[in-house]
Amino acid sequence: MLIEVTDDNFEEVVLKSDKPVLVDFWAEWCGPCRMVGPIVKELADDYGDKAVITKMDVDNNPGTSAKFGIRNIPTILFFKNGEIVDKQVGAVPKTILASKMDALM
């Protein structure tokens, strides 16, 4: 299941998760973000309850975006035990994101 995270629930959903977490920082107006969006949705279906797959709209959640220094979108951060363990900036194929998720399992 794909979860929409916000500044308000980020800590609970992402940082306190006992599973690996992918956070897709995106915006509606961003072309490359629209390319990555369906891939992130597929990953949510693929990983089911083994991982937490999320999206965060940077325009509506400036606090978390600033905290993690998100300057370019799409930026995908990978968390494990509340810590950033990997990062991907820009649109990439599903295989790259899947291999990064697999490394966290």
Secondary structure, DSSP 8 states (H G I E B T S, - for coil): -EEE--TTTHIIIIIT-SS-EEEEEE-TT-HHHHHHHHHHHHHHHHHGGGSEEEEEETTT-HHHHHHTT--SSSEEEEEETTEEEEEEES---HHHHHHHHHHH-
